[in-house]
Amino acid sequence: MNNHINIALIPLLPLASFVILGLFGRKYIKTFSGVIGVGSLLISALLSLQTAYQYFFVDGKLNGVYQKVIAFKYTWLSFSDSVSIDMGALLDPISVMMLVLVTFVSLMVHIFSLGYMKGEERYSTYYAFLGLFTFSMLGLVLSTNIFQIYMFWELVGVSSFLLIGYYFDKPSAVAASKKAFIVTRFADLGFLIGILVLSFQAHTLDFQTLIDTLSKPQTIGSFMGVSILTWGLTLVFMGGAGKSAMFPLHIWLPDAMEGPTPVSALIHAATMVVAGVYLVARLFPVFSVDEAALTIVTYVGLISALFAAVIACTQTDIKRVLAYSTMSQIGYMMFALGVSKYNGEEGLGFMGSMFHLFTHAFFKSLLFLCAGAVIHLVHSNEMKDMGGLRKYMPLTNAAFLIACLAIAGVPPFAGFFSKEEILLAAFHSNKLVYGVALFTSGLTAFYMFRLYFSIFWNKEAHLHGEHHGEGSFAMKLPLVLLAILSVGAGFIPFASFVTADGAALETHIDYAFSAAPVFFGVTGILLAAYLYKTENARPQNIANTFGGLYQSAYKKFYIDEIYLFITKKIVFNCIGRPAAWIDKNIINGTINLFGNTTVKLSESVKTIQSGKVQSYALYFISGALLLAALIIYAL
């Protein structure tokens, strides 16, 4: 019973932080807002670790397989004996892993923000929004019911809207928050329809019952020649692709960098953007029986990984480089799920995807927090305003280097181990996917070290006036902890804990297989060092040589412009304007016609009730005479 209370407290403590700081923060406890936020997340993180220990090492396994455990559940809305919306907490390997991940990274962001956001006028509001987001994300990963996950899914969207638009006095931040909200709403419409399709087929909203029903061989109808199950899963994946910024629903992610940098570390590195991967993983037993849906997941993920990596090679805003890097790495996780099966060794892709989600959270949040420390020092996001900062920021330099080595897949850093599993799964499943993924891994190493050398080497830094260096202890502590995890997380025997079917996988390092990924990674690093370690004209010469391609990549292949053209020129002109004309002239005109006709009729008949007795007497006598005439005529 106490364990159930502890699990409930994990999301409820950030919610309590949101309520307290939202109601009383600005007026009564502004100075202590950060302490309250950090305290609530610290307790949540400790409870998450305790829950993970209890699940993985004490009572989560039965006959060698980790079970799905309903910690608590109550029925909120009941529609029939089998269909109801329940609110509860489901514990299994991926939800427990996500509990630890979300609370820990959120705690690091809360601590870092103590220094980074100090002096902000809306300091307490910022921590209130962080609490709301963390509560929403924790509610999402604990959901026992597909409609419960949808409610928290939308709440995550609302809280991210608030955090991206935190600087509401900046037009670019307001535009970015609206863009993120609108794009993900279109995707979430698909998610909602997919929920209705799947729940109609399974006659339930409960995750476990739905999975048990739809993952069994059965005869399911079709629509337009495509299985209903494929339609439902594809629509659900559409929601996941929107939240995880997969091509072509990725356009909101780079603009979302308008929020405070610690927010980017929380939302766009470790938590919100992996919600789509988590959703596919949660329904993976159903996806695994539908080859068509898995093929869509595979190639959307693969295209996103390569597409974002190419764009990241040309961007000059350091947060946008990291944003496209996130999109690329999420693509890795997606196609790893797509090439996976469900049982035993064939589930290597699933395990690799979850492993990369786990390690990526540490080194990507570290990259964003380091970027925040750099921006805090130079007051700019542009690479041209940086260079030589290793002398002024030795800790940040070391932490950023560790994170870059991890994401580049250099052994023995964490990213090497998780990428190894993904590439191995792709190699055994689809050689085309493996080839593109291998090339993308080389691009990843190149653009990350392009960023590293541009910030910390390249040229001599000339900082004028007084500067605060790397910030306060609160800004340094998260960098140290995340750097340690970026090195050590890969050594965790992840395959023993998180797999598709709950049974441990036997994994080992294949040094012959690892040679190619490491070679591509080291080649990317050396090429970046050649071009960007010292200030020279070589990058500009290459950009001039590949002028059209470089310019297209720099302009993000004009996807935003295409969306604007479709919305403004086609949707607004061909649909919006005719709809407005019909609304104004036909709909409103018809209503106005009825109204005007009624007014005219009332004007014409209102003289009958004039209030004049003489008129009433005249009408009475006239009626009596008419009646008499009719009687006489009838006789």
Secondary structure, 3 states (H helix, E strand, C coil): CHHHHHHHHHHHHHHHHHHHHHHHCCCCCCCCHHHHHHHHHHHHHHHHHHHHHHHHHHHCEECCEECCEEEEEEEEEECCCCCEEEEEEEECHHHHHHHHHHHHHHHHHHHHHHHHCCCCCCHHHHHHHHHHHHHHHHHHHHCCEHHHHHHHHHHHHHHHHHHHCCCCCCHHHHHHHHHHHHHHHHHHHHHHHHHHHHHHHHCCCEHHHHHHHHCCCCCCCEECCEEHHHHHHHHHHHHHHHHCCCCCCCCHHHHHHHCCHHHHHHHHHHCHHHHHHHHHHHCHHHHCCCHHHHHHHHHHHHHHHHHHHHHHCCCCEHHHHHHHHHHHHHHHHHHHHHCCCCCHHHHHHHHHHHHHHHHHHHHHHHHHHHHHHHHHHHCCCEHHHCCCHHHCCHHHHHHHHHHHHHHCCCCCCHHHHHHHHHHHHHHHHCHHHHHHHHHHHHHHHHHHHHHHHHHHCECCCCCCCCCCCCCCHHHHHHHHHHHHHHHHHHHCCHHHCCCCCCECCCCCCCHHHHHHHHHHHHHHHHHHHHHHCECCCHHHHHHHHCHHHHHHHHCHHHHHHHHHHHHHHHHHHHHHHHHHHHHHHHHHHHHHHHHHHHHHHHHHHHHHHCCCHHHHHHHHHHHHHHHHHHHHHHC
